[in-house]
Amino acid sequence: MEDKRRSKRLKVNLNLDVFSLFKQDNVRVDHIDAPIEVTNISTDGIGFKSKSVLPAGYYFNAKIELGDESSSLYSVVKIIRQEAESDGTYSYGAEFVGMPSVLQYIFDEYEEREARSM
């Protein structure tokens, strides 16, 4: 199968908590307790798993720390796809919205650190 990804995916082990979702037409869903496990990241988005059902087309705010506090990314994330897994969790694909390309160095530094640790 041909890989259609725009950028290289990096394995990562991060946890995030989603407390609210929103759509562009002022629809908002609050009081969500949705812990997620980020499984991979690229300059374009993240792949993650969760026990919670999160609808495609919705957005959430994320702070992603790749290393130390100085390597933190703040971004809006849009959920693009959702797949049910056999273990009762859901697998998601999401894209960063408005991620400035100037932050590419954070991904480059993270990839370099990971390559050295292997």
PyMOL commands that place a pseudoatom at each C-alpha (Angstrom):
pseudoatom trace, name=CA, resn=MET, resi=1, chain=A, elem=C, hetatm=0, pos=[0.000, 0.000, 0.000]
pseudoatom trace, name=CA, resn=GLU, resi=2, chain=A, elem=C, hetatm=0, pos=[1.333, 3.401, -0.946]
pseudoatom trace, name=CA, resn=ASP, resi=3, chain=A, elem=C, hetatm=0, pos=[2.067, 5.789, 1.913]
pseudoatom trace, name=CA, resn=LYS, resi=4, chain=A, elem=C, hetatm=0, pos=[0.238, 9.067, 1.218]
pseudoatom trace, name=CA, resn=ARG, resi=5, chain=A, elem=C, hetatm=0, pos=[1.507, 10.965, 4.235]
pseudoatom trace, name=CA, resn=ARG, resi=6, chain=A, elem=C, hetatm=0, pos=[2.840, 14.445, 3.673]
pseudoatom trace, name=CA, resn=SER, resi=7, chain=A, elem=C, hetatm=0, pos=[5.497, 14.198, 6.373]
pseudoatom trace, name=CA, resn=LYS, resi=8, chain=A, elem=C, hetatm=0, pos=[7.428, 11.579, 8.296]
pseudoatom trace, name=CA, resn=ARG, resi=9, chain=A, elem=C, hetatm=0, pos=[5.709, 10.080, 11.350]
pseudoatom trace, name=CA, resn=LEU, resi=10, chain=A, elem=C, hetatm=0, pos=[7.736, 9.756, 14.532]
pseudoatom trace, name=CA, resn=LYS, resi=11, chain=A, elem=C, hetatm=0, pos=[6.916, 7.281, 17.293]
pseudoatom trace, name=CA, resn=VAL, resi=12, chain=A, elem=C, hetatm=0, pos=[6.097, 9.066, 20.517]
pseudoatom trace, name=CA, resn=ASN, resi=13, chain=A, elem=C, hetatm=0, pos=[4.711, 8.200, 23.923]
pseudoatom trace, name=CA, resn=LEU, resi=14, chain=A, elem=C, hetatm=0, pos=[2.658, 11.160, 25.149]
pseudoatom trace, name=CA, resn=ASN, resi=15, chain=A, elem=C, hetatm=0, pos=[-0.559, 11.480, 27.086]
pseudoatom trace, name=CA, resn=LEU, resi=16, chain=A, elem=C, hetatm=0, pos=[-3.035, 14.328, 26.707]
pseudoatom trace, name=CA, resn=ASP, resi=17, chain=A, elem=C, hetatm=0, pos=[-6.385, 15.086, 28.278]
pseudoatom trace, name=CA, resn=VAL, resi=18, chain=A, elem=C, hetatm=0, pos=[-9.235, 16.484, 26.207]
pseudoatom trace, name=CA, resn=PHE, resi=19, chain=A, elem=C, hetatm=0, pos=[-11.788, 18.460, 28.218]
pseudoatom trace, name=CA, resn=SER, resi=20, chain=A, elem=C, hetatm=0, pos=[-13.782, 20.120, 25.452]
pseudoatom trace, name=CA, resn=LEU, resi=21, chain=A, elem=C, hetatm=0, pos=[-14.367, 19.851, 21.718]
pseudoatom trace, name=CA, resn=PHE, resi=22, chain=A, elem=C, hetatm=0, pos=[-15.582, 22.509, 19.327]
pseudoatom trace, name=CA, resn=LYS, resi=23, chain=A, elem=C, hetatm=0, pos=[-16.587, 23.008, 15.707]
pseudoatom trace, name=CA, resn=GLN, resi=24, chain=A, elem=C, hetatm=0, pos=[-16.274, 26.094, 13.575]
pseudoatom trace, name=CA, resn=ASP, resi=25, chain=A, elem=C, hetatm=0, pos=[-20.010, 26.785, 13.672]
pseudoatom trace, name=CA, resn=ASN, resi=26, chain=A, elem=C, hetatm=0, pos=[-19.872, 27.568, 17.423]
pseudoatom trace, name=CA, resn=VAL, resi=27, chain=A, elem=C, hetatm=0, pos=[-20.880, 24.066, 18.488]
pseudoatom trace, name=CA, resn=ARG, resi=28, chain=A, elem=C, hetatm=0, pos=[-19.071, 23.199, 21.703]
pseudoatom trace, name=CA, resn=VAL, resi=29, chain=A, elem=C, hetatm=0, pos=[-19.014, 20.042, 23.804]
pseudoatom trace, name=CA, resn=ASP, resi=30, chain=A, elem=C, hetatm=0, pos=[-17.686, 20.598, 27.337]
pseudoatom trace, name=CA, resn=HIS, resi=31, chain=A, elem=C, hetatm=0, pos=[-16.964, 18.431, 30.370]
pseudoatom trace, name=CA, resn=ILE, resi=32, chain=A, elem=C, hetatm=0, pos=[-15.332, 15.667, 28.377]
pseudoatom trace, name=CA, resn=ASP, resi=33, chain=A, elem=C, hetatm=0, pos=[-12.917, 13.510, 30.315]
pseudoatom trace, name=CA, resn=ALA, resi=34, chain=A, elem=C, hetatm=0, pos=[-11.057, 11.907, 27.437]
pseudoatom trace, name=CA, resn=PRO, resi=35, chain=A, elem=C, hetatm=0, pos=[-7.507, 10.860, 28.205]
pseudoatom trace, name=CA, resn=ILE, resi=36, chain=A, elem=C, hetatm=0, pos=[-5.633, 10.086, 25.005]
pseudoatom trace, name=CA, resn=GLU, resi=37, chain=A, elem=C, hetatm=0, pos=[-2.384, 8.306, 24.263]
pseudoatom trace, name=CA, resn=VAL, resi=38, chain=A, elem=C, hetatm=0, pos=[-0.477, 9.879, 21.385]
pseudoatom trace, name=CA, resn=THR, resi=39, chain=A, elem=C, hetatm=0, pos=[1.210, 7.117, 19.387]
pseudoatom trace, name=CA, resn=ASN, resi=40, chain=A, elem=C, hetatm=0, pos=[2.877, 9.089, 16.601]
pseudoatom trace, name=CA, resn=ILE, resi=41, chain=A, elem=C, hetatm=0, pos=[3.439, 12.660, 15.552]
pseudoatom trace, name=CA, resn=SER, resi=42, chain=A, elem=C, hetatm=0, pos=[4.505, 14.544, 12.452]
pseudoatom trace, name=CA, resn=THR, resi=43, chain=A, elem=C, hetatm=0, pos=[4.660, 18.168, 11.433]
pseudoatom trace, name=CA, resn=ASP, resi=44, chain=A, elem=C, hetatm=0, pos=[1.156, 17.723, 10.030]
pseudoatom trace, name=CA, resn=GLY, resi=45, chain=A, elem=C, hetatm=0, pos=[-0.640, 15.933, 12.871]
pseudoatom trace, name=CA, resn=ILE, resi=46, chain=A, elem=C, hetatm=0, pos=[-0.890, 13.175, 15.447]
pseudoatom trace, name=CA, resn=GLY, resi=47, chain=A, elem=C, hetatm=0, pos=[-2.140, 9.636, 15.709]
pseudoatom trace, name=CA, resn=PHE, resi=48, chain=A, elem=C, hetatm=0, pos=[-3.699, 8.710, 19.040]
pseudoatom trace, name=CA, resn=LYS, resi=49, chain=A, elem=C, hetatm=0, pos=[-5.806, 6.165, 20.913]
pseudoatom trace, name=CA, resn=SER, resi=50, chain=A, elem=C, hetatm=0, pos=[-8.556, 6.711, 23.460]
pseudoatom trace, name=CA, resn=LYS, resi=51, chain=A, elem=C, hetatm=0, pos=[-11.317, 4.789, 25.194]
pseudoatom trace, name=CA, resn=SER, resi=52, chain=A, elem=C, hetatm=0, pos=[-13.569, 7.780, 24.533]
pseudoatom trace, name=CA, resn=VAL, resi=53, chain=A, elem=C, hetatm=0, pos=[-15.591, 8.327, 21.384]
pseudoatom trace, name=CA, resn=LEU, resi=54, chain=A, elem=C, hetatm=0, pos=[-14.547, 11.632, 19.843]
pseudoatom trace, name=CA, resn=PRO, resi=55, chain=A, elem=C, hetatm=0, pos=[-16.356, 12.711, 16.662]
pseudoatom trace, name=CA, resn=ALA, resi=56, chain=A, elem=C, hetatm=0, pos=[-14.489, 13.422, 13.436]
pseudoatom trace, name=CA, resn=GLY, resi=57, chain=A, elem=C, hetatm=0, pos=[-14.655, 17.018, 12.297]
pseudoatom trace, name=CA, resn=TYR, resi=58, chain=A, elem=C, hetatm=0, pos=[-14.295, 18.416, 15.824]
pseudoatom trace, name=CA, resn=TYR, resi=59, chain=A, elem=C, hetatm=0, pos=[-11.309, 20.347, 17.189]
pseudoatom trace, name=CA, resn=PHE, resi=60, chain=A, elem=C, hetatm=0, pos=[-9.485, 20.540, 20.516]
pseudoatom trace, name=CA, resn=ASN, resi=61, chain=A, elem=C, hetatm=0, pos=[-6.630, 22.584, 21.941]
pseudoatom trace, name=CA, resn=ALA, resi=62, chain=A, elem=C, hetatm=0, pos=[-3.405, 20.715, 22.681]
pseudoatom trace, name=CA, resn=LYS, resi=63, chain=A, elem=C, hetatm=0, pos=[-0.100, 21.343, 24.381]
pseudoatom trace, name=CA, resn=ILE, resi=64, chain=A, elem=C, hetatm=0, pos=[2.426, 18.820, 23.130]
pseudoatom trace, name=CA, resn=GLU, resi=65, chain=A, elem=C, hetatm=0, pos=[5.791, 18.564, 24.845]
pseudoatom trace, name=CA, resn=LEU, resi=66, chain=A, elem=C, hetatm=0, pos=[8.529, 16.884, 22.801]
pseudoatom trace, name=CA, resn=GLY, resi=67, chain=A, elem=C, hetatm=0, pos=[11.338, 16.745, 25.315]
pseudoatom trace, name=CA, resn=ASP, resi=68, chain=A, elem=C, hetatm=0, pos=[11.529, 19.649, 27.725]
pseudoatom trace, name=CA, resn=GLU, resi=69, chain=A, elem=C, hetatm=0, pos=[9.307, 22.671, 28.365]
pseudoatom trace, name=CA, resn=SER, resi=70, chain=A, elem=C, hetatm=0, pos=[11.143, 24.727, 25.702]
pseudoatom trace, name=CA, resn=SER, resi=71, chain=A, elem=C, hetatm=0, pos=[10.015, 22.180, 23.097]
pseudoatom trace, name=CA, resn=SER, resi=72, chain=A, elem=C, hetatm=0, pos=[6.310, 22.662, 23.757]
pseudoatom trace, name=CA, resn=LEU, resi=73, chain=A, elem=C, hetatm=0, pos=[3.878, 23.108, 20.891]
pseudoatom trace, name=CA, resn=TYR, resi=74, chain=A, elem=C, hetatm=0, pos=[0.494, 24.737, 21.341]
pseudoatom trace, name=CA, resn=SER, resi=75, chain=A, elem=C, hetatm=0, pos=[-1.922, 23.954, 18.567]
pseudoatom trace, name=CA, resn=VAL, resi=76, chain=A, elem=C, hetatm=0, pos=[-5.497, 23.388, 17.585]
pseudoatom trace, name=CA, resn=VAL, resi=77, chain=A, elem=C, hetatm=0, pos=[-5.995, 19.783, 16.488]
pseudoatom trace, name=CA, resn=LYS, resi=78, chain=A, elem=C, hetatm=0, pos=[-8.751, 18.633, 14.128]
pseudoatom trace, name=CA, resn=ILE, resi=79, chain=A, elem=C, hetatm=0, pos=[-9.930, 15.022, 14.348]
pseudoatom trace, name=CA, resn=ILE, resi=80, chain=A, elem=C, hetatm=0, pos=[-10.024, 13.611, 10.824]
pseudoatom trace, name=CA, resn=ARG, resi=81, chain=A, elem=C, hetatm=0, pos=[-10.660, 9.895, 11.239]
pseudoatom trace, name=CA, resn=GLN, resi=82, chain=A, elem=C, hetatm=0, pos=[-11.781, 7.398, 13.865]
pseudoatom trace, name=CA, resn=GLU, resi=83, chain=A, elem=C, hetatm=0, pos=[-11.575, 3.593, 13.841]
pseudoatom trace, name=CA, resn=ALA, resi=84, chain=A, elem=C, hetatm=0, pos=[-12.844, 1.157, 16.475]
pseudoatom trace, name=CA, resn=GLU, resi=85, chain=A, elem=C, hetatm=0, pos=[-10.161, -1.287, 17.679]
pseudoatom trace, name=CA, resn=SER, resi=86, chain=A, elem=C, hetatm=0, pos=[-10.727, -4.871, 18.845]
pseudoatom trace, name=CA, resn=ASP, resi=87, chain=A, elem=C, hetatm=0, pos=[-9.592, -3.991, 22.389]
pseudoatom trace, name=CA, resn=GLY, resi=88, chain=A, elem=C, hetatm=0, pos=[-12.461, -1.540, 22.935]
pseudoatom trace, name=CA, resn=THR, resi=89, chain=A, elem=C, hetatm=0, pos=[-10.384, 1.581, 22.242]
pseudoatom trace, name=CA, resn=TYR, resi=90, chain=A, elem=C, hetatm=0, pos=[-10.584, 3.926, 19.283]
pseudoatom trace, name=CA, resn=SER, resi=91, chain=A, elem=C, hetatm=0, pos=[-7.739, 4.898, 16.994]
pseudoatom trace, name=CA, resn=TYR, resi=92, chain=A, elem=C, hetatm=0, pos=[-7.701, 8.455, 15.652]
pseudoatom trace, name=CA, resn=GLY, resi=93, chain=A, elem=C, hetatm=0, pos=[-5.927, 10.519, 13.060]
pseudoatom trace, name=CA, resn=ALA, resi=94, chain=A, elem=C, hetatm=0, pos=[-5.823, 14.264, 13.551]
pseudoatom trace, name=CA, resn=GLU, resi=95, chain=A, elem=C, hetatm=0, pos=[-4.176, 17.219, 11.879]
pseudoatom trace, name=CA, resn=PHE, resi=96, chain=A, elem=C, hetatm=0, pos=[-2.649, 20.358, 13.297]
pseudoatom trace, name=CA, resn=VAL, resi=97, chain=A, elem=C, hetatm=0, pos=[-4.493, 23.521, 12.305]
pseudoatom trace, name=CA, resn=GLY, resi=98, chain=A, elem=C, hetatm=0, pos=[-2.379, 26.620, 11.818]
pseudoatom trace, name=CA, resn=MET, resi=99, chain=A, elem=C, hetatm=0, pos=[0.932, 25.067, 12.910]
pseudoatom trace, name=CA, resn=PRO, resi=100, chain=A, elem=C, hetatm=0, pos=[3.645, 27.550, 11.876]
pseudoatom trace, name=CA, resn=SER, resi=101, chain=A, elem=C, hetatm=0, pos=[6.357, 25.978, 9.705]
pseudoatom trace, name=CA, resn=VAL, resi=102, chain=A, elem=C, hetatm=0, pos=[8.976, 27.797, 11.781]
pseudoatom trace, name=CA, resn=LEU, resi=103, chain=A, elem=C, hetatm=0, pos=[8.358, 25.147, 14.478]
pseudoatom trace, name=CA, resn=GLN, resi=104, chain=A, elem=C, hetatm=0, pos=[9.792, 22.418, 12.221]
pseudoatom trace, name=CA, resn=TYR, resi=105, chain=A, elem=C, hetatm=0, pos=[13.029, 22.604, 14.246]
pseudoatom trace, name=CA, resn=ILE, resi=106, chain=A, elem=C, hetatm=0, pos=[11.228, 21.084, 17.268]
pseudoatom trace, name=CA, resn=PHE, resi=107, chain=A, elem=C, hetatm=0, pos=[10.365, 17.980, 15.235]
pseudoatom trace, name=CA, resn=ASP, resi=108, chain=A, elem=C, hetatm=0, pos=[13.894, 17.826, 13.785]
pseudoatom trace, name=CA, resn=GLU, resi=109, chain=A, elem=C, hetatm=0, pos=[15.464, 18.019, 17.261]
pseudoatom trace, name=CA, resn=TYR, resi=110, chain=A, elem=C, hetatm=0, pos=[13.082, 15.363, 18.605]
pseudoatom trace, name=CA, resn=GLU, resi=111, chain=A, elem=C, hetatm=0, pos=[13.866, 12.999, 15.710]
pseudoatom trace, name=CA, resn=GLU, resi=112, chain=A, elem=C, hetatm=0, pos=[17.607, 13.536, 16.240]
pseudoatom trace, name=CA, resn=ARG, resi=113, chain=A, elem=C, hetatm=0, pos=[17.343, 12.796, 19.996]
pseudoatom trace, name=CA, resn=GLU, resi=114, chain=A, elem=C, hetatm=0, pos=[15.314, 9.652, 19.328]
pseudoatom trace, name=CA, resn=ALA, resi=115, chain=A, elem=C, hetatm=0, pos=[17.818, 8.412, 16.729]
pseudoatom trace, name=CA, resn=ARG, resi=116, chain=A, elem=C, hetatm=0, pos=[20.701, 8.882, 19.199]
pseudoatom trace, name=CA, resn=SER, resi=117, chain=A, elem=C, hetatm=0, pos=[18.860, 6.988, 21.954]
pseudoatom trace, name=CA, resn=MET, resi=118, chain=A, elem=C, hetatm=0, pos=[18.365, 3.873, 19.793]
for i in range(1, 118): cmd.bond("trace and resi %d" % i, "trace and resi %d" % (i + 1))
show_as sticks, trace
zoom trace
